[in-house]
Amino acid sequence: MRSPNCLVALFVALLLSLPPLGASAQTAFEGLDLSEDSPSTNEGGGLGLDLDDEPPPSEPPSSSASSSSFAATPPPSPPPAEVQAIDGRLREIELTSDDRVKSVQPRSFIKQGRFELMPSVFVTLNDAYFPKYGPGLRLAYHPHESLGVALRANQYNVIPNDNVRLAKRQLRSQLPDVQPELSFALDVLWSAFYGKAKLFNAIRHFDLYVVGGLGAVLSETREQDGPLLSVNIGLGSRFSLNDFLALDLSFIETVYTDRPHNNGNKGVVQHILSINFGLSVFIPFSFEYKE
């Protein structure tokens, strides 16, 4: 007869020799392929369930149900391409109008078809013994933006100068003394250049012009001879202030023949180089800019 200890040992050995349950289940289902679709119907004509099929579309709701429920608001349709293009152009125009400094600015003042009235003052630069100064006036008309015709008048006054007394007393020299009183000129103004510059944190437009013409000079030393023929030539520039005002700076030389007091009847060519400061007023005061 076997002892109980031998029976227990035999029972434990049998348990250890059995395979694990998980391994046996895995071995049993190892041959199955669950990735294949199940048939929709059986061979015997029975109906099968197809989980991949979409459910049939539901029937449209009845009129009573639709009237009782709130209809969903359809999303707004995008605007047509033409409207989008116009809106884009309008926004671009708005951005351009808000720009304070344009890349290409129009002219700040137009001269074509306008009159120009310019009061001025001048002083001579090339006479060390008898410098002169005085007021001036110019009236011009501009038939074209770069071309103008002007009438100009100047009145001369001698500036007291100690150089004359010093030259006569110490150098014993004789100075030709001429005294022009008035001058008139018919000038042609040609604006050769137009530009703009930044001045005091603002953009100022300016133009450069050439002036030239013929005129007459009334001299105190030759009153009996009447007006003396003169030739005028010079350069000038205008700096615009607004639509109808501009500062004018010009250098003009007037050449004519005169007979000094202490030179007998011999004529001497006189050169009067003057610097002129004026304020140009354009009439009419406003203009219409056309690109």
MIDOSE-1310 file (N, C-alpha, C; in nm, 2 decimals, decimal comma, always signed):
residues 291
mrsp	+0,09/-0,12/+0,00/+0,00/+0,00/+0,00/+0,09/+0,12/+0,00; +0,06/+0,22/-0,09/+0,14/+0,34/-0,10/+0,10/+0,43/+0,01; +0,20/+0,51/+0,05/+0,18/+0,61/+0,16/+0,12/+0,74/+0,11; +0,05/+0,81/+0,19/-0,01/+0,94/+0,15/+0,09/+1,04/+0,09
nclv	+0,21/+1,04/+0,13/+0,31/+1,13/+0,08/+0,34/+1,10/-0,07; +0,34/+0,97/-0,10/+0,36/+0,94/-0,24/+0,25/+0,98/-0,33; +0,13/+0,97/-0,27/+0,01/+1,01/-0,35/+0,01/+1,16/-0,38; +0,05/+1,24/-0,28/+0,05/+1,38/-0,30/+0,16/+1,42/-0,40
alfv	+0,27/+1,36/-0,39/+0,38/+1,39/-0,49/+0,34/+1,35/-0,63; +0,27/+1,24/-0,65/+0,22/+1,20/-0,78/+0,12/+1,30/-0,83; +0,03/+1,35/-0,75/-0,07/+1,45/-0,79/-0,01/+1,58/-0,83; +0,09/+1,63/-0,76/+0,16/+1,75/-0,80/+0,23/+1,74/-0,93
alll	+0,29/+1,62/-0,95/+0,36/+1,59/-1,08/+0,27/+1,60/-1,20; +0,15/+1,54/-1,18/+0,05/+1,55/-1,28/+0,00/+1,69/-1,32; -0,01/+1,77/-1,21/-0,05/+1,91/-1,23/+0,05/+1,99/-1,31; +0,18/+1,96/-1,28/+0,29/+2,04/-1,35/+0,30/+1,99/-1,49
slpp	+0,26/+1,87/-1,52/+0,27/+1,82/-1,66/+0,17/+1,88/-1,75; +0,06/+1,93/-1,70/-0,05/+1,98/-1,78/-0,01/+2,12/-1,84; -0,05/+2,15/-1,97/-0,01/+2,28/-2,03/-0,10/+2,39/-1,98; -0,05/+2,51/-1,98/-0,14/+2,62/-1,93/-0,26/+2,65/-2,02
lgas	-0,36/+2,70/-1,95/-0,49/+2,73/-2,02/-0,48/+2,83/-2,13; -0,41/+2,94/-2,10/-0,39/+3,05/-2,20/-0,33/+3,00/-2,33; -0,23/+2,92/-2,31/-0,15/+2,87/-2,43/-0,24/+2,78/-2,51; -0,32/+2,69/-2,44/-0,41/+2,60/-2,52/-0,52/+2,68/-2,59
aqta	-0,57/+2,79/-2,53/-0,67/+2,87/-2,60/-0,61/+2,94/-2,72; -0,49/+2,99/-2,70/-0,42/+3,06/-2,81/-0,40/+2,96/-2,93; -0,36/+2,84/-2,89/-0,33/+2,74/-3,00/-0,46/+2,70/-3,07; -0,58/+2,70/-2,99/-0,70/+2,66/-3,05/-0,75/+2,76/-3,15
fegl	-0,73/+2,89/-3,12/-0,78/+3,00/-3,21/-0,67/+3,05/-3,31; -0,56/+2,99/-3,31/-0,45/+3,04/-3,40/-0,48/+3,03/-3,54; -0,57/+2,94/-3,59/-0,60/+2,93/-3,73/-0,71/+3,01/-3,78; -0,78/+3,08/-3,69/-0,89/+3,16/-3,74/-0,84/+3,30/-3,79
dlse	-0,91/+3,35/-3,90/-0,88/+3,48/-3,96/-1,00/+3,57/-3,94; -0,99/+3,65/-3,85/-1,11/+3,74/-3,81/-1,11/+3,87/-3,90; -1,01/+3,89/-3,99/-1,01/+4,01/-4,07/-1,11/+4,01/-4,19; -1,15/+3,88/-4,22/-1,24/+3,87/-4,34/-1,38/+3,92/-4,30
dsps	-1,45/+3,97/-4,40/-1,58/+4,01/-4,38/-1,67/+3,89/-4,37; -1,77/+3,90/-4,28/-1,87/+3,79/-4,27/-1,97/+3,81/-4,38; -2,02/+3,70/-4,44/-2,11/+3,70/-4,55/-2,24/+3,76/-4,50; -2,31/+3,83/-4,60/-2,43/+3,90/-4,56/-2,55/+3,80/-4,55
tneg	-2,54/+3,69/-4,62/-2,64/+3,59/-4,61/-2,58/+3,45/-4,59; -2,65/+3,36/-4,54/-2,61/+3,22/-4,52/-2,64/+3,14/-4,64; -2,57/+3,03/-4,65/-2,59/+2,94/-4,77/-2,73/+2,89/-4,77; -2,79/+2,87/-4,66/-2,92/+2,81/-4,66/-3,03/+2,91/-4,68
gglg	-3,00/+3,04/-4,72/-3,10/+3,14/-4,75/-3,13/+3,23/-4,63; -3,07/+3,20/-4,52/-3,10/+3,28/-4,40/-3,04/+3,42/-4,41; -3,10/+3,51/-4,35/-3,05/+3,65/-4,35/-2,93/+3,66/-4,25; -2,83/+3,73/-4,29/-2,72/+3,76/-4,20/-2,70/+3,91/-4,17
ldld	-2,63/+3,95/-4,07/-2,61/+4,09/-4,04/-2,48/+4,14/-4,10; -2,49/+4,25/-4,17/-2,37/+4,31/-4,23/-2,35/+4,44/-4,15; -2,24/+4,44/-4,07/-2,22/+4,55/-3,98/-2,16/+4,67/-4,06; -2,09/+4,64/-4,18/-2,03/+4,75/-4,25/-2,13/+4,83/-4,34
depp	-2,25/+4,77/-4,36/-2,34/+4,85/-4,45/-2,39/+4,97/-4,37; -2,42/+5,08/-4,45/-2,47/+5,20/-4,39/-2,62/+5,18/-4,37; -2,67/+5,24/-4,26/-2,82/+5,23/-4,24/-2,89/+5,30/-4,35; -3,01/+5,25/-4,38/-3,09/+5,31/-4,48/-3,13/+5,46/-4,45
psep	-3,14/+5,54/-4,55/-3,17/+5,68/-4,52/-3,31/+5,70/-4,46; -3,31/+5,79/-4,36/-3,44/+5,81/-4,29/-3,53/+5,88/-4,38; -3,66/+5,86/-4,36/-3,76/+5,93/-4,44/-3,76/+6,07/-4,41; -3,80/+6,16/-4,51/-3,81/+6,30/-4,47/-3,92/+6,33/-4,38
psss	-3,90/+6,43/-4,29/-4,00/+6,45/-4,19/-4,13/+6,50/-4,26; -4,24/+6,47/-4,19/-4,37/+6,52/-4,25/-4,38/+6,67/-4,24; -4,48/+6,72/-4,31/-4,50/+6,87/-4,31/-4,54/+6,92/-4,17; -4,61/+6,83/-4,09/-4,65/+6,88/-3,96/-4,53/+6,89/-3,87
asss	-4,43/+6,79/-3,88/-4,31/+6,80/-3,80/-4,22/+6,91/-3,84; -4,21/+6,94/-3,97/-4,13/+7,05/-4,02/-4,18/+7,18/-3,98; -4,32/+7,20/-3,97/-4,38/+7,32/-3,93/-4,36/+7,35/-3,78; -4,35/+7,24/-3,70/-4,34/+7,26/-3,56/-4,20/+7,28/-3,52
sfaa	-4,10/+7,24/-3,60/-3,96/+7,26/-3,56/-3,90/+7,38/-3,64; -3,80/+7,44/-3,58/-3,74/+7,56/-3,64/-3,64/+7,51/-3,75; -3,65/+7,58/-3,87/-3,56/+7,55/-3,98/-3,43/+7,60/-3,95; -3,32/+7,52/-3,98/-3,19/+7,57/-3,96/-3,15/+7,67/-4,07
tppp	-3,08/+7,78/-4,02/-3,04/+7,89/-4,11/-2,92/+7,85/-4,20; -2,94/+7,85/-4,33/-2,82/+7,81/-4,41/-2,71/+7,90/-4,40; -2,58/+7,86/-4,41/-2,46/+7,95/-4,40/-2,46/+8,05/-4,51; -2,42/+8,17/-4,48/-2,41/+8,27/-4,59/-2,32/+8,23/-4,70
sppp	-2,36/+8,25/-4,82/-2,28/+8,22/-4,94/-2,17/+8,32/-4,96; -2,05/+8,29/-5,00/-1,95/+8,39/-5,03/-1,98/+8,48/-5,14; -1,94/+8,61/-5,13/-1,97/+8,70/-5,24/-1,91/+8,66/-5,37; -1,96/+8,70/-5,48/-1,90/+8,67/-5,61/-1,76/+8,72/-5,62
aevq	-1,69/+8,67/-5,72/-1,55/+8,71/-5,74/-1,55/+8,86/-5,78; -1,65/+8,91/-5,86/-1,64/+9,05/-5,90/-1,66/+9,14/-5,78; -1,75/+9,10/-5,68/-1,76/+9,19/-5,56/-1,63/+9,18/-5,48; -1,57/+9,06/-5,47/-1,45/+9,06/-5,39/-1,34/+9,14/-5,45
aidg	-1,33/+9,14/-5,59/-1,23/+9,23/-5,65/-1,25/+9,37/-5,63; -1,38/+9,42/-5,64/-1,41/+9,56/-5,62/-1,38/+9,60/-5,47; -1,42/+9,51/-5,38/-1,39/+9,54/-5,24/-1,24/+9,55/-5,22; -1,16/+9,46/-5,28/-1,02/+9,47/-5,27/-0,96/+9,60/-5,32
rlre	-1,01/+9,65/-5,43/-0,97/+9,78/-5,49/-1,01/+9,89/-5,40; -1,13/+9,88/-5,34/-1,17/+9,99/-5,25/-1,09/+10,00/-5,13; -1,05/+9,88/-5,07/-0,96/+9,88/-4,96/-0,83/+9,94/-4,99; -0,78/+9,90/-5,11/-0,65/+9,96/-5,15/-0,65/+10,11/-5,17
ielt	-0,77/+10,16/-5,22/-0,78/+10,30/-5,23/-0,79/+10,37/-5,10; -0,86/+10,31/-5,00/-0,86/+10,36/-4,87/-0,73/+10,37/-4,80; -0,65/+10,26/-4,82/-0,51/+10,26/-4,76/-0,43/+10,37/-4,83; -0,44/+10,39/-4,96/-0,37/+10,49/-5,03/-0,41/+10,63/-4,98
sddr	-0,54/+10,65/-4,96/-0,58/+10,79/-4,92/-0,54/+10,82/-4,78; -0,52/+10,71/-4,70/-0,47/+10,74/-4,56/-0,32/+10,76/-4,55; -0,25/+10,73/-4,66/-0,11/+10,75/-4,66/-0,08/+10,90/-4,66; +0,00/+10,95/-4,56/+0,02/+11,09/-4,54/+0,12/+11,15/-4,64
vksv	+0,22/+11,07/-4,68/+0,32/+11,11/-4,77/+0,31/+11,02/-4,89; +0,28/+11,07/-5,01/+0,26/+10,99/-5,13/+0,40/+10,97/-5,19; +0,42/+10,85/-5,25/+0,55/+10,83/-5,31/+0,57/+10,92/-5,43; +0,46/+10,95/-5,51/+0,47/+11,04/-5,62/+0,36/+11,15/-5,59
qprs	+0,40/+11,27/-5,55/+0,31/+11,37/-5,52/+0,28/+11,46/-5,64; +0,16/+11,51/-5,65/+0,12/+11,60/-5,75/+0,19/+11,74/-5,73; +0,19/+11,83/-5,83/+0,24/+11,96/-5,81/+0,16/+12,04/-5,71; +0,22/+12,11/-5,62/+0,15/+12,19/-5,52/+0,09/+12,32/-5,57
fikq	+0,15/+12,37/-5,68/+0,09/+12,49/-5,75/+0,11/+12,47/-5,90; +0,01/+12,52/-5,97/+0,01/+12,52/-6,12/+0,01/+12,66/-6,17; +0,10/+12,69/-6,27/+0,12/+12,82/-6,32/+0,04/+12,84/-6,45; +0,02/+12,73/-6,52/-0,05/+12,74/-6,65/-0,18/+12,81/-6,64
grfe	-0,20/+12,91/-6,73/-0,33/+12,98/-6,73/-0,35/+13,08/-6,62; -0,25/+13,11/-6,54/-0,27/+13,20/-6,42/-0,17/+13,32/-6,44; -0,22/+13,43/-6,37/-0,13/+13,55/-6,36/-0,05/+13,54/-6,24; +0,07/+13,61/-6,24/+0,16/+13,61/-6,13/+0,19/+13,76/-6,10
lmps	+0,16/+13,80/-5,98/+0,19/+13,93/-5,93/+0,30/+13,92/-5,82; +0,42/+13,98/-5,84/+0,52/+13,96/-5,74/+0,59/+14,09/-5,70; +0,55/+14,15/-5,59/+0,63/+14,26/-5,53/+0,76/+14,20/-5,48; +0,87/+14,29/-5,49/+1,00/+14,24/-5,44/+1,09/+14,36/-5,40
vfvt	+1,20/+14,32/-5,34/+1,30/+14,42/-5,30/+1,43/+14,36/-5,36; +1,53/+14,45/-5,39/+1,65/+14,40/-5,45/+1,77/+14,49/-5,39; +1,89/+14,43/-5,41/+2,01/+14,50/-5,37/+2,12/+14,46/-5,47; +2,20/+14,56/-5,51/+2,31/+14,52/-5,61/+2,42/+14,46/-5,54
lnda	+2,50/+14,37/-5,61/+2,61/+14,30/-5,56/+2,74/+14,33/-5,61; +2,75/+14,40/-5,72/+2,88/+14,42/-5,79/+2,92/+14,57/-5,80; +2,88/+14,65/-5,70/+2,92/+14,79/-5,70/+2,97/+14,82/-5,56; +3,10/+14,83/-5,54/+3,16/+14,85/-5,41/+3,15/+15,00/-5,37
yfpk	+3,13/+15,09/-5,46/+3,13/+15,23/-5,43/+2,99/+15,30/-5,43; +2,91/+15,25/-5,52/+2,77/+15,30/-5,54/+2,67/+15,19/-5,53; +2,66/+15,11/-5,42/+2,56/+15,01/-5,42/+2,42/+15,07/-5,42; +2,33/+14,99/-5,47/+2,19/+15,04/-5,48/+2,09/+14,94/-5,43
ygpg	+1,98/+14,99/-5,40/+1,87/+14,90/-5,35/+1,74/+14,96/-5,39; +1,63/+14,89/-5,38/+1,50/+14,95/-5,41/+1,39/+14,85/-5,42; +1,27/+14,89/-5,44/+1,16/+14,80/-5,46/+1,14/+14,76/-5,61; +1,07/+14,65/-5,63/+1,05/+14,61/-5,77/+0,91/+14,54/-5,77
lrla	+0,86/+14,53/-5,90/+0,73/+14,47/-5,92/+0,73/+14,39/-6,05; +0,67/+14,28/-6,05/+0,67/+14,19/-6,17/+0,53/+14,14/-6,19; +0,48/+14,16/-6,31/+0,35/+14,10/-6,35/+0,37/+14,00/-6,47; +0,33/+13,88/-6,45/+0,36/+13,78/-6,55/+0,23/+13,70/-6,58
yhph	+0,23/+13,64/-6,70/+0,12/+13,55/-6,74/+0,19/+13,43/-6,79; +0,13/+13,31/-6,75/+0,19/+13,18/-6,79/+0,10/+13,11/-6,88; +0,12/+13,12/-7,01/+0,03/+13,04/-7,11/+0,06/+12,89/-7,10; +0,18/+12,86/-7,05/+0,22/+12,72/-7,04/+0,28/+12,70/-6,91
eslg	+0,28/+12,57/-6,86/+0,34/+12,55/-6,73/+0,49/+12,58/-6,72; +0,56/+12,57/-6,83/+0,70/+12,60/-6,83/+0,74/+12,73/-6,90; +0,64/+12,81/-6,93/+0,67/+12,93/-7,01/+0,58/+13,04/-6,96; +0,65/+13,16/-6,94/+0,58/+13,28/-6,90/+0,63/+13,40/-6,96
valr	+0,55/+13,51/-6,97/+0,59/+13,64/-7,02/+0,56/+13,74/-6,91; +0,66/+13,83/-6,88/+0,65/+13,92/-6,76/+0,69/+14,06/-6,80; +0,63/+14,15/-6,73/+0,67/+14,29/-6,73/+0,73/+14,32/-6,59; +0,85/+14,38/-6,59/+0,92/+14,41/-6,46/+0,96/+14,55/-6,45
anqy	+0,95/+14,61/-6,33/+1,00/+14,75/-6,31/+1,07/+14,75/-6,18; +1,19/+14,83/-6,17/+1,27/+14,85/-6,05/+1,29/+15,00/-6,04; +1,30/+15,04/-5,91/+1,34/+15,17/-5,87/+1,46/+15,17/-5,79; +1,57/+15,26/-5,83/+1,70/+15,25/-5,77/+1,72/+15,36/-5,67
nvip	+1,79/+15,33/-5,56/+1,83/+15,42/-5,46/+1,98/+15,39/-5,42; +2,06/+15,49/-5,41/+2,20/+15,47/-5,37/+2,21/+15,45/-5,22; +2,29/+15,35/-5,18/+2,32/+15,33/-5,04/+2,44/+15,42/-5,00; +2,43/+15,50/-4,89/+2,54/+15,58/-4,85/+2,66/+15,49/-4,82
ndnv	+2,78/+15,53/-4,87/+2,90/+15,44/-4,86/+3,02/+15,53/-4,84; +3,10/+15,50/-4,74/+3,22/+15,57/-4,71/+3,34/+15,54/-4,80; +3,32/+15,44/-4,88/+3,43/+15,40/-4,97/+3,46/+15,50/-5,08; +3,36/+15,58/-5,12/+3,38/+15,68/-5,22/+3,47/+15,80/-5,16
rlak	+3,44/+15,84/-5,04/+3,52/+15,95/-4,98/+3,66/+15,90/-4,96; +3,68/+15,77/-4,91/+3,81/+15,72/-4,89/+3,89/+15,71/-5,02; +3,82/+15,67/-5,12/+3,89/+15,65/-5,25/+3,93/+15,79/-5,31; +3,85/+15,89/-5,30/+3,88/+16,02/-5,35/+3,99/+16,09/-5,27
rqlr	+3,99/+16,07/-5,14/+4,08/+16,15/-5,05/+4,22/+16,08/-5,05; +4,22/+15,95/-5,03/+4,35/+15,89/-5,01/+4,41/+15,83/-5,14; +4,33/+15,78/-5,23/+4,38/+15,72/-5,35/+4,37/+15,82/-5,47; +4,31/+15,94/-5,45/+4,29/+16,04/-5,55/+4,25/+15,98/-5,68
sqlp	+4,15/+15,90/-5,67/+4,10/+15,84/-5,79/+3,97/+15,90/-5,83; +3,94/+15,89/-5,96/+3,81/+15,94/-6,01/+3,72/+15,82/-6,04; +3,61/+15,82/-5,98/+3,51/+15,71/-5,99/+3,40/+15,75/-6,08; +3,37/+15,67/-6,18/+3,26/+15,70/-6,27/+3,13/+15,69/-6,19
dvqp	+3,06/+15,80/-6,19/+2,94/+15,81/-6,11/+2,82/+15,81/-6,20; +2,74/+15,70/-6,20/+2,61/+15,69/-6,27/+2,50/+15,67/-6,18; +2,39/+15,72/-6,21/+2,27/+15,71/-6,12/+2,15/+15,67/-6,20; +2,13/+15,53/-6,21/+2,00/+15,49/-6,27/+1,88/+15,52/-6,18
elsf	+1,77/+15,56/-6,23/+1,65/+15,59/-6,15/+1,55/+15,48/-6,16; +1,51/+15,44/-6,28/+1,41/+15,34/-6,31/+1,46/+15,25/-6,42; +1,40/+15,13/-6,41/+1,43/+15,03/-6,52/+1,30/+14,95/-6,55; +1,28/+14,93/-6,68/+1,16/+14,85/-6,72/+1,22/+14,74/-6,81
aldv	+1,15/+14,62/-6,81/+1,19/+14,51/-6,88/+1,07/+14,42/-6,93; +1,09/+14,37/-7,04/+0,99/+14,27/-7,09/+1,07/+14,13/-7,10; +1,04/+14,04/-7,01/+1,11/+13,92/-6,99/+1,03/+13,80/-7,03; +1,11/+13,70/-7,06/+1,05/+13,56/-7,09/+1,10/+13,47/-6,98
lwsa	+1,01/+13,40/-6,91/+1,05/+13,31/-6,80/+1,03/+13,16/-6,85; +1,13/+13,09/-6,84/+1,13/+12,95/-6,88/+1,17/+12,86/-6,76; +1,07/+12,78/-6,72/+1,09/+12,69/-6,60/+1,16/+12,57/-6,65; +1,28/+12,55/-6,62/+1,36/+12,44/-6,68/+1,36/+12,32/-6,59
fygk	+1,32/+12,33/-6,46/+1,33/+12,22/-6,37/+1,23/+12,24/-6,26; +1,17/+12,12/-6,22/+1,07/+12,12/-6,12/+1,10/+12,01/-6,02; +1,10/+12,04/-5,89/+1,13/+11,93/-5,79/+1,07/+11,96/-5,66; +1,11/+11,88/-5,56/+1,06/+11,90/-5,43/+1,17/+11,86/-5,33
aklf	+1,16/+11,93/-5,21/+1,26/+11,91/-5,11/+1,19/+11,92/-4,97; +1,25/+11,85/-4,87/+1,20/+11,85/-4,74/+1,26/+11,97/-4,66; +1,17/+12,06/-4,61/+1,21/+12,18/-4,54/+1,12/+12,19/-4,42; +1,19/+12,19/-4,30/+1,12/+12,21/-4,17/+1,01/+12,10/-4,15
nair	+1,05/+11,98/-4,18/+0,96/+11,86/-4,16/+0,83/+11,87/-4,25; +0,85/+11,93/-4,36/+0,74/+11,94/-4,46/+0,80/+11,94/-4,60; +0,73/+11,88/-4,70/+0,78/+11,87/-4,84/+0,74/+12,00/-4,91; +0,83/+12,07/-4,97/+0,81/+12,19/-5,04/+0,85/+12,17/-5,19
hfdl	+0,76/+12,22/-5,27/+0,79/+12,21/-5,42/+0,85/+12,33/-5,47; +0,94/+12,32/-5,56/+1,01/+12,44/-5,61/+1,03/+12,42/-5,76; +1,06/+12,53/-5,83/+1,10/+12,52/-5,97/+1,22/+12,62/-5,99; +1,30/+12,59/-6,09/+1,41/+12,67/-6,13/+1,38/+12,73/-6,27
yvvg	+1,40/+12,86/-6,29/+1,37/+12,92/-6,42/+1,48/+13,01/-6,46; +1,48/+13,03/-6,59/+1,57/+13,12/-6,66/+1,49/+13,24/-6,71; +1,55/+13,36/-6,69/+1,48/+13,48/-6,72/+1,57/+13,56/-6,82; +1,51/+13,62/-6,92/+1,59/+13,69/-7,02/+1,50/+13,78/-7,10
glga	+1,55/+13,90/-7,14/+1,46/+13,99/-7,22/+1,53/+14,12/-7,25; +1,45/+14,21/-7,30/+1,50/+14,35/-7,33/+1,42/+14,45/-7,24; +1,49/+14,57/-7,23/+1,42/+14,67/-7,14/+1,48/+14,81/-7,17; +1,45/+14,90/-7,08/+1,50/+15,03/-7,09/+1,53/+15,08/-6,95
vlse	+1,64/+15,17/-6,94/+1,68/+15,23/-6,81/+1,67/+15,38/-6,82; +1,61/+15,44/-6,72/+1,61/+15,59/-6,71/+1,72/+15,63/-6,62; +1,82/+15,71/-6,66/+1,93/+15,75/-6,58/+1,93/+15,90/-6,56; +1,98/+15,94/-6,44/+1,98/+16,08/-6,41/+2,09/+16,15/-6,49
treq	+2,20/+16,08/-6,52/+2,30/+16,14/-6,60/+2,27/+16,16/-6,74; +2,17/+16,09/-6,80/+2,13/+16,11/-6,94/+1,98/+16,13/-6,95; +1,93/+16,22/-6,88/+1,79/+16,25/-6,89/+1,75/+16,30/-7,02; +1,84/+16,38/-7,08/+1,81/+16,44/-7,21/+1,81/+16,33/-7,32
dgpl	+1,88/+16,22/-7,30/+1,88/+16,11/-7,40/+1,76/+16,02/-7,40; +1,68/+16,03/-7,29/+1,56/+15,94/-7,28/+1,60/+15,80/-7,23; +1,51/+15,70/-7,25/+1,54/+15,57/-7,21/+1,66/+15,51/-7,28; +1,74/+15,43/-7,20/+1,86/+15,36/-7,26/+1,83/+15,22/-7,27
lsvn	+1,86/+15,16/-7,39/+1,83/+15,02/-7,41/+1,91/+14,93/-7,32; +1,85/+14,83/-7,27/+1,92/+14,74/-7,18/+1,88/+14,59/-7,21; +1,97/+14,50/-7,17/+1,95/+14,36/-7,19/+1,96/+14,30/-7,05; +1,86/+14,20/-7,03/+1,85/+14,14/-6,90/+1,86/+13,99/-6,91
iglg	+1,93/+13,93/-6,82/+1,95/+13,78/-6,81/+1,97/+13,74/-6,67; +1,92/+13,62/-6,63/+1,93/+13,58/-6,49/+1,87/+13,44/-6,47; +1,88/+13,40/-6,34/+1,83/+13,27/-6,29/+1,74/+13,30/-6,17; +1,64/+13,22/-6,15/+1,55/+13,23/-6,04/+1,49/+13,10/-5,99
srfs	+1,43/+13,10/-5,88/+1,37/+12,99/-5,82/+1,24/+13,03/-5,74; +1,14/+12,94/-5,75/+1,02/+12,96/-5,67/+1,01/+12,85/-5,57; +0,97/+12,88/-5,44/+0,94/+12,78/-5,34/+0,80/+12,80/-5,30; +0,71/+12,70/-5,33/+0,57/+12,71/-5,30/+0,54/+12,71/-5,15
lndf	+0,45/+12,79/-5,11/+0,40/+12,79/-4,97/+0,26/+12,73/-4,96; +0,17/+12,75/-5,06/+0,04/+12,69/-5,07/-0,01/+12,70/-5,22; -0,14/+12,70/-5,24/-0,19/+12,69/-5,38/-0,16/+12,82/-5,46; -0,14/+12,93/-5,39/-0,13/+13,06/-5,47/-0,02/+13,15/-5,42
lald	+0,06/+13,10/-5,32/+0,18/+13,18/-5,27/+0,31/+13,10/-5,29; +0,41/+13,18/-5,33/+0,54/+13,12/-5,35/+0,65/+13,22/-5,32; +0,76/+13,18/-5,26/+0,87/+13,27/-5,24/+0,96/+13,27/-5,36; +1,01/+13,38/-5,40/+1,09/+13,39/-5,53/+1,22/+13,45/-5,49
lsfi	+1,33/+13,39/-5,54/+1,46/+13,43/-5,53/+1,53/+13,43/-5,67; +1,59/+13,54/-5,71/+1,64/+13,55/-5,84/+1,77/+13,64/-5,84; +1,86/+13,61/-5,94/+1,98/+13,69/-5,96/+1,96/+13,74/-6,11; +1,96/+13,87/-6,13/+1,94/+13,92/-6,26/+2,04/+14,03/-6,29
etvy	+2,10/+14,02/-6,40/+2,20/+14,12/-6,44/+2,14/+14,21/-6,56; +2,15/+14,34/-6,54/+2,11/+14,43/-6,64/+2,23/+14,50/-6,70; +2,24/+14,50/-6,83/+2,35/+14,56/-6,90/+2,30/+14,67/-6,99; +2,36/+14,79/-6,98/+2,32/+14,90/-7,06/+2,44/+15,00/-7,07
tdrp	+2,43/+15,10/-7,15/+2,54/+15,20/-7,17/+2,50/+15,33/-7,11; +2,59/+15,39/-7,03/+2,56/+15,52/-6,97/+2,68/+15,61/-6,97; +2,66/+15,74/-6,95/+2,77/+15,83/-6,95/+2,79/+15,89/-6,81; +2,90/+15,86/-6,74/+2,91/+15,91/-6,60/+2,93/+16,06/-6,60
hnng	+2,91/+16,12/-6,48/+2,92/+16,26/-6,46/+3,06/+16,31/-6,50; +3,16/+16,25/-6,45/+3,30/+16,29/-6,46/+3,38/+16,23/-6,58; +3,30/+16,18/-6,68/+3,37/+16,11/-6,79/+3,33/+16,17/-6,92; +3,29/+16,29/-6,92/+3,26/+16,36/-7,04/+3,14/+16,30/-7,11
nkgv	+3,15/+16,29/-7,25/+3,05/+16,23/-7,33/+3,08/+16,08/-7,37; +3,18/+16,03/-7,30/+3,21/+15,89/-7,34/+3,12/+15,79/-7,26; +3,06/+15,70/-7,34/+2,97/+15,61/-7,28/+3,05/+15,49/-7,22; +3,00/+15,44/-7,11/+3,06/+15,33/-7,04/+2,95/+15,22/-7,02
vqhi	+2,99/+15,09/-7,05/+2,89/+14,98/-7,03/+2,88/+14,96/-6,88; +2,75/+14,95/-6,84/+2,72/+14,93/-6,70/+2,66/+14,80/-6,68; +2,71/+14,73/-6,57/+2,65/+14,60/-6,53/+2,59/+14,61/-6,39; +2,46/+14,59/-6,38/+2,40/+14,59/-6,25/+2,35/+14,45/-6,22
lsin	+2,42/+14,39/-6,13/+2,39/+14,25/-6,08/+2,31/+14,26/-5,95; +2,19/+14,22/-5,95/+2,11/+14,24/-5,83/+2,05/+14,10/-5,78; +2,03/+14,09/-5,65/+1,96/+13,98/-5,60/+1,82/+14,02/-5,55; +1,72/+13,95/-5,59/+1,58/+13,99/-5,58/+1,51/+13,89/-5,49
fgls	+1,44/+13,95/-5,39/+1,35/+13,87/-5,30/+1,21/+13,91/-5,32; +1,13/+13,81/-5,36/+0,99/+13,85/-5,39/+0,89/+13,74/-5,33; +0,76/+13,79/-5,33/+0,65/+13,70/-5,29/+0,56/+13,69/-5,41; +0,55/+13,58/-5,47/+0,46/+13,56/-5,59/+0,32/+13,52/-5,54
vfip	+0,22/+13,59/-5,60/+0,08/+13,57/-5,58/+0,02/+13,53/-5,71; -0,04/+13,41/-5,72/-0,09/+13,35/-5,84/-0,24/+13,38/-5,84; -0,29/+13,43/-5,95/-0,43/+13,46/-5,97/-0,48/+13,39/-6,09; -0,60/+13,32/-6,08/-0,68/+13,30/-5,96/-0,61/+13,22/-5,85
fsfe	-0,67/+13,23/-5,73/-0,61/+13,17/-5,62/-0,61/+13,02/-5,61; -0,71/+12,96/-5,68/-0,72/+12,81/-5,68/-0,70/+12,76/-5,82; -0,68/+12,63/-5,83/-0,66/+12,57/-5,96/-0,71/+12,43/-5,95; -0,73/+12,37/-6,06/-0,78/+12,23/-6,07/-0,67/+12,14/-6,13
yke	-0,62/+12,05/-6,04/-0,51/+11,96/-6,08/-0,56/+11,85/-6,17; -0,50/+11,83/-6,29/-0,53/+11,73/-6,38/-0,41/+11,65/-6,41; -0,42/+11,51/-6,39/-0,31/+11,43/-6,41/-0,29/+11,40/-6,56
